[in-house]
Amino acid sequence: MTFPSPSPSLFLTLPWPDIQPYFDTLGARPLTPETVETWLADWSRLAELLRERAARIRVATVQDTTDADAEAAFKDYLQNIFPHAQKGNHALTQKLLAYHAVTGLTPPGMELPLREMRVEAELFREANLPLQAAEQQNAIRFNKLVGAQTVTWDGEETTITQLSPRYMASDRATREQMWHTINAREQADRAPINELWAEVLGLRLKIAENTGFGEDYRAYRWQYLKRFSYTPADCRTFHAAIEQVAVPAAGRVYAKHRARLALSEDEGLRPWDLDLYQQTYPIETDDLRPFDGETELLDRGSAIFHHVDPALAAYFDTMRAEGLIDFVNRKGKGPGAFCTGYEAIYRPFIFGNAVGQPADVNTLLHESGHAFHAFETFKLPYYFQRDAPMEFNEVASMAMELLSAPYLTHEFGGYYTPAQAARARLRHLEKNLLFWPYMAVVDAFQHWVYENPTLAADAKNCDAAWSDLWDRFIPFVDFTGLEDAKTLGWHRKRHIHRSPFYYIEYGLAQLGATQVWGNALQDQARAVAAYRSALSPNSTAPQARSSPSMWKRWGKRSPSPNESSLNSNPFNLYPDYTNKQKNLRNP
């Protein structure tokens, strides 16, 4: 029989009684070697429709955190669609696993998806469905709090993100005043965010308990994230390697920044000498403004991608033409940037909060790398084949930032003069280096939380743990008299609140992206070709989706969190390249 398939637009509004028959039909159909591929294709289409519905609803809630209709639609989905769909998918997963157990046959291309389905089936508990829905609702409330954070400066109400360019361009005394104004606004949300934290931590611990892990939420989450290649102990080894190698290198970057600011010998860097969000990256005191508004940002981005690779540029231009990029900050918009997939129409969507700074350019390049990867994976026949390891997904984005670097100048339609581009590239590399210690703080903090859940239920203990880790990995910033501001750092890192344990992937991917960059320094065209090959369906297909296999497509070895030889990877690439950029920066 032909499986009915409603249009994606119609499916967005179907109530559960109109969706359930699709699950019932699939559940009733027999599985044989002759029918299994058609059955999988039909289930895949149903999964695509459900995934797109969830993605569009979530996007609506972050595009405008004050949109009551969007919030109501999301709550309706969590209450009336999500639990039924999860149960329906679990039943179909069990049906496919039973077919495999009886016949010993694996449908083509489903080797690794079946492995992942077994994990999902083992973790499924109906009692967790309302807890998981509540966890997602908690994330929406977190977004609303952060999206509502505005300050008044010079008589004008502005979002904190919108104030960032003026902050960067101001003298040090004015920056200090701005910083205190912003800190006061963030401190005002300390209590409500702490309340959300206590609630979501309790939900996560209950989910772990229901699944048979006791209070060990980390063990549950490790399986949920399908981390087959490394352990929590490996993460600690990675933290130690960062402390040994990256932290001293970061200290040299901070020392250069102190010199640029002409601080006295006994005067340390203060938080207003760094970026507003993570308070990790040196401020850009020369007020480099690469674009004015979203149109110019996207026009110049498109020009760069046409030089990187015409096929990738065509993907980007398709997204623009179809309204699939929302990248400018505004009041009420949720925080951060991301790329999500609209699976039923085989398109990615990019979200951001640009305000005209060089970091926005890097973020656009980064999220576009995710989008290019998504376009390629959409070519795979089954929805279940499209989830590559997250460490690999982040290389697709981080490598695109570096592969685009040769084309940042006006000569190629980009954002900068040659001298400005050199400054932007140097800052980008410095930020990449400084990111590893910050990543170690975020990841180590989450390990502490879930190793000590009773202590972590009290936000004051979280404050202390974050402060200790900050002093371990980023001991170069003077927070004397501002200790409350330093402890607020775990509030700003939204992954802790919305995507637990999803952060070390960035650190591993940065190692991989730096290897891709090393290839590009030798042969840009060959490095781009390897990038395209690594993202292709032949590479991202399940049989090629193990981490070592994927990394071979890049022509490099797979990075691992138990990698302790950071001295040879990636820092040996930095000195010669940065010296060349310094010469360009100061012609």
Beta strands, then each sheet from edge to edge (+ up, - down):
strand 1: 150-153
strand 2: 156-159
strand 3: 325-328
strand 4: 338-342
strand 5: 347-354
sheet 1: 1+ 2-
sheet 2: 3+ 5+ 4-
end
